Amino acid sequence: MKNVSAAILAILVLLIASVVIMDRVVMMSYTRQGQSVNVPDVEKMNYDDALRTLGSSGLAGRKSYNVRYIRDIDSNTVVVQRPSPGSEVKPGRTVYLVVNKRERPSFSIPDLYGRPVNEVKQLLDRHGITVEDVQEQPVFDPADDGNVLSQSVAPNTMLYEGSSVSLIVGKAEEIETVTKIPVPDVLGMSLKQARQVILDKGFNTGNVSYEYSAILVPYTVINQKPAVNALAKPGNVVDLTVVIDEE
């Protein structure tokens, strides 16, 4: 009988202990799940100050680094936080604090010769390098139009973000195509007639020299330069030699 009573007493004690544990631990934990904390704004704070601010709100902080280096921002300054300020989270939640990269990124600049200038600008911009100046140089090959001909920084040079380069880019010149025409035949004509024919054919008369001859018709053209039917540009001059009968 005593053994039965002792067993019953032990069961009662165990039940009471279970109730206490449920009330003190499990129910408290369950009740805690319904609680929330408002995430404070720690952006632009020093990282250590941000940790203390989060800790006072029952939250934890963890450092992470920004994808790109941001100029003029200290590496211990919180740039962004996740979750964002004002978010409702559970107590003890970890807030990720994004800070700037510690070192300025560097980039080995490649040989840019022959690349389109717009493509080069995009490439350099991705690495935080600016194109400070672009000068144009005439080119006659259309394939060089708009392409880099030279760069102010030698290939394989290490540049830090925020650096700048200058470029010389090809600019295609319009090639003037002028159709040449044959020089008219004015041999044997008088000087006046020869001049008129030359003008009518689109040329200009140039120097006129005189040469004595006892057998040729006086005051007629006996030589011309360019020669008859030579191809020349319109507007070119034609020099004439005219015969005279007296020295």
C-alpha positions as CSV (number, residue, x, y, z in Angstrom):
1,M,0.0,0.0,0.0
2,K,2.9,2.3,0.8
3,N,4.5,1.6,-2.5
4,V,1.3,2.6,-4.3
5,S,1.0,5.8,-2.4
6,A,4.6,6.6,-3.1
7,A,4.1,6.0,-6.8
8,I,1.0,8.2,-6.9
9,L,2.9,11.0,-5.1
10,A,5.8,10.7,-7.6
11,I,3.3,11.0,-10.5
12,L,1.7,14.1,-8.9
13,V,5.1,15.7,-8.4
14,L,6.0,15.0,-12.1
15,L,2.7,16.5,-13.3
16,I,3.2,19.6,-11.2
17,A,6.8,20.0,-12.5
18,S,5.6,19.6,-16.1
19,V,3.0,22.3,-15.6
20,V,5.6,24.7,-14.2
21,I,8.0,24.0,-17.1
22,M,5.2,24.6,-19.6
23,D,4.2,27.8,-17.9
24,R,7.7,29.2,-17.3
25,V,9.6,28.0,-20.4
26,V,7.4,26.8,-23.2
27,M,4.7,29.3,-22.8
28,M,7.2,32.1,-22.4
29,S,8.9,31.1,-25.6
30,Y,5.6,30.9,-27.4
31,T,4.7,34.3,-26.1
32,R,8.1,35.7,-27.2
33,Q,7.4,34.5,-30.8
34,G,4.6,37.0,-31.0
35,Q,6.9,39.9,-30.1
36,S,8.6,42.1,-32.7
37,V,11.2,44.8,-32.7
38,N,11.4,47.9,-34.8
39,V,14.8,48.0,-36.6
40,P,16.6,51.3,-35.8
41,D,18.1,53.4,-38.5
42,V,21.9,52.9,-38.3
43,E,22.8,53.9,-41.9
44,K,25.7,56.5,-42.1
45,M,26.7,55.5,-38.6
46,N,30.2,54.2,-37.7
47,Y,30.1,50.4,-37.7
48,D,30.8,50.0,-33.9
49,D,28.2,52.6,-33.0
50,A,25.7,50.8,-35.2
51,L,26.4,47.5,-33.4
52,R,25.7,49.2,-30.0
53,T,22.5,50.8,-31.3
54,L,21.3,47.4,-32.6
55,G,22.3,45.7,-29.3
56,S,20.3,48.1,-27.3
57,S,17.2,47.2,-29.3
58,G,17.8,43.4,-28.8
59,L,19.2,42.9,-32.3
60,A,22.5,41.6,-33.6
61,G,24.7,43.0,-36.4
62,R,26.9,41.5,-39.0
63,K,29.3,43.2,-41.4
64,S,29.2,42.8,-45.1
65,Y,30.9,44.7,-47.9
66,N,29.5,46.7,-50.8
67,V,29.9,45.3,-54.3
68,R,31.7,48.4,-55.6
69,Y,34.1,50.8,-54.0
70,I,32.4,54.2,-53.2
71,R,34.7,57.2,-53.3
72,D,34.8,59.6,-50.4
73,I,33.1,57.0,-48.0
74,D,35.0,55.7,-45.0
75,S,35.3,51.9,-44.8
76,N,33.8,51.9,-41.3
77,T,30.6,53.8,-42.3
78,V,27.4,51.8,-42.7
79,V,26.2,52.4,-46.3
80,V,23.1,50.2,-46.3
81,Q,21.4,48.0,-43.7
82,R,19.3,44.9,-44.3
83,P,16.5,44.7,-43.1
84,S,15.9,48.4,-43.8
85,P,15.2,50.9,-41.0
86,G,11.7,50.7,-39.5
87,S,11.2,47.0,-40.4
88,E,9.4,44.9,-37.8
89,V,11.5,41.8,-36.9
90,K,11.8,39.2,-34.1
91,P,14.1,40.0,-31.2
92,G,17.6,38.7,-31.7
93,R,17.4,39.1,-35.5
94,T,20.7,39.7,-37.3
95,V,20.9,43.0,-39.3
96,Y,23.4,43.0,-42.1
97,L,25.5,46.2,-42.1
98,V,27.0,47.0,-45.5
99,V,30.2,49.0,-45.4
100,N,32.5,50.3,-48.1
101,K,35.3,48.2,-49.5
102,R,38.6,48.8,-47.6
103,E,40.8,49.2,-50.7
104,R,40.2,51.1,-53.9
105,P,39.9,48.5,-56.7
106,S,42.5,48.4,-59.3
107,F,42.2,47.5,-63.0
108,S,44.9,46.6,-65.5
109,I,44.0,48.7,-68.5
110,P,44.2,46.6,-71.8
111,D,45.3,47.6,-75.2
112,L,42.4,49.7,-76.5
113,Y,43.7,50.1,-80.1
114,G,41.0,49.4,-82.7
115,R,38.1,49.2,-80.3
116,P,35.0,51.4,-80.8
117,V,35.2,54.4,-78.5
118,N,31.7,53.8,-77.0
119,E,32.6,50.2,-76.1
120,V,35.8,51.5,-74.4
121,K,34.0,54.1,-72.4
122,Q,31.6,51.4,-71.1
123,L,34.5,49.1,-70.2
124,L,36.3,51.8,-68.3
125,D,33.2,53.0,-66.5
126,R,32.5,49.5,-65.1
127,H,35.9,49.8,-63.4
128,G,35.3,53.4,-62.2
129,I,37.7,54.9,-64.7
130,T,36.7,58.0,-66.6
131,V,37.6,59.1,-70.1
132,E,38.8,62.7,-69.5
133,D,39.5,63.8,-73.1
134,V,38.8,62.4,-76.6
135,Q,40.6,63.9,-79.5
136,E,39.9,63.1,-83.2
137,Q,42.4,62.3,-85.8
138,P,41.5,62.2,-89.5
139,V,41.6,58.7,-91.1
140,F,40.9,57.6,-94.6
141,D,40.1,54.0,-93.9
142,P,36.4,53.7,-92.9
143,A,37.2,50.8,-90.7
144,D,39.1,53.2,-88.4
145,D,36.2,55.6,-88.0
146,G,35.2,55.9,-84.4
147,N,37.9,53.5,-83.2
148,V,40.7,54.2,-80.7
149,L,44.0,55.0,-82.3
150,S,46.0,55.6,-79.1
151,Q,45.6,56.0,-75.3
152,S,47.3,58.2,-72.8
153,V,48.0,55.2,-70.4
154,A,50.1,52.3,-71.7
155,P,48.5,48.8,-71.8
156,N,48.8,46.6,-68.7
157,T,49.2,49.7,-66.4
158,M,47.3,49.3,-63.1
159,L,44.8,52.0,-62.5
160,Y,42.8,52.7,-59.4
161,E,39.1,53.5,-59.4
162,G,38.7,57.2,-59.9
163,S,41.6,57.5,-62.4
164,S,41.2,58.9,-65.9
165,V,42.6,58.4,-69.4
166,S,42.6,60.3,-72.6
167,L,42.0,58.8,-76.1
168,I,42.7,59.6,-79.7
169,V,39.9,58.4,-81.9
170,G,39.7,58.1,-85.7
171,K,37.5,60.4,-87.7
172,A,36.8,59.4,-91.3
173,E,37.5,62.1,-93.8
174,E,35.3,62.5,-96.8
175,I,37.4,61.6,-99.8
176,E,36.7,64.1,-102.6
177,T,36.3,62.3,-105.9
178,V,36.8,64.6,-108.8
179,T,36.3,63.3,-112.3
180,K,39.1,64.2,-114.6
181,I,38.4,65.3,-118.2
182,P,40.5,65.4,-121.3
183,V,42.3,68.6,-122.2
184,P,41.0,70.0,-125.5
185,D,43.1,70.2,-128.7
186,V,43.9,73.9,-129.4
187,L,47.0,73.4,-131.6
188,G,46.9,75.6,-134.7
189,M,44.2,77.9,-133.3
190,S,44.7,81.6,-132.8
191,L,45.4,82.6,-129.2
192,K,42.0,84.2,-128.9
193,Q,40.2,81.1,-130.2
194,A,42.3,78.7,-128.1
195,R,41.5,80.7,-124.9
196,Q,37.8,80.5,-125.6
197,V,37.9,76.7,-126.3
198,I,39.8,76.1,-123.1
199,L,37.3,78.1,-121.0
200,D,34.4,76.4,-122.7
201,K,35.8,72.9,-121.8
202,G,36.1,73.9,-118.1
203,F,39.7,74.8,-117.9
204,N,41.6,78.1,-117.4
205,T,44.3,79.6,-119.5
206,G,47.7,79.9,-117.9
207,N,51.0,81.3,-119.1
208,V,51.4,82.3,-122.8
209,S,55.0,82.1,-124.2
210,Y,56.1,83.1,-127.7
211,E,58.4,81.3,-130.1
212,Y,59.8,82.4,-133.4
213,S,59.3,80.3,-136.5
214,A,59.8,81.1,-140.2
215,I,57.7,78.3,-141.5
216,L,54.7,78.1,-139.0
217,V,51.6,80.2,-139.2
218,P,52.2,83.3,-137.1
219,Y,50.1,83.9,-134.0
220,T,48.8,80.4,-133.8
221,V,49.3,77.9,-130.9
222,I,52.1,75.4,-131.6
223,N,52.3,73.8,-128.1
224,Q,50.1,73.3,-125.1
225,K,50.6,71.9,-121.6
226,P,49.0,69.6,-120.5
227,A,49.1,67.9,-123.8
228,V,46.1,67.2,-126.0
229,N,43.7,64.6,-124.4
230,A,45.6,64.5,-121.2
231,L,43.3,63.9,-118.2
232,A,43.1,66.8,-115.8
233,K,40.8,68.2,-113.2
234,P,38.3,70.9,-114.3
235,G,39.7,74.3,-113.5
236,N,43.3,73.4,-114.1
237,V,45.3,75.8,-116.2
238,V,46.5,75.1,-119.7
239,D,49.8,76.9,-120.7
240,L,50.2,77.8,-124.4
241,T,53.0,78.5,-126.8
242,V,52.3,80.9,-129.7
243,V,54.4,81.3,-132.8
244,I,55.6,84.7,-134.1
245,D,57.3,85.6,-137.3
246,E,59.7,88.2,-136.0
247,E,62.5,87.8,-133.4
